[in-house]
């Protein structure tokens, strides 16, 4: 099946620093990737849709200057949490849509997630 | 609006069947999904059902869809300890094939 990989899987940083998380589709090309955020014991909240070669589309309430998304190639999207603060600590998950015959167009493949802890 | 609701916790005995329920609001959702999340991991697609179907069976998994009531359920037969995880129901709102709306997840605990 299609594989989506995230890196790093966990990161600890000091308040005020920026952290970059990578999301790669390993065996398929993804024109669109998605970034989710998950708080403990809560559901995934869609943050933004990352479009290859164009600007990301952010969901309401998500600060685009805080969460910078770059989708420079068909296999890589990055999420940069700028000037991170403790309230940004969360589990960030990316996903990508792969076109697979006989599968629904809406199927997404998810990365393993990246746990960010801001001290 | 778009909203997906699930019960938060379910405990079953090993070997019994588990039934996880979900309600959704967008009646035009084309597909409905069940994802499984194990501790510290991403989501794994378990199964999905097209909106014009009432039931789908895949080995130990049975999905039932009541479109009138906007109710979706996942039944796991012969539940094993390896099934312990969080199960997320998700819908794809009309026109948004890219976008999935997730429920809060049901934590399934399987005990001997």
Interface residues (C-beta under 8 A of the other chain):
Chain A: X4 X6 X32 X34 X41 X42 X43 X44 X46 X49 X93 X95 X97 X104 X105 X106 X107 X108 X109 X110 X111 X112 X113 X115
Chain B: X4 X8 X30 X31 X33 X35 X40 X41 X42 X43 X44 X45 X48 X50 X88 X92 X97 X98 X99 X100 X101 X102 X103 X104 X105 X107
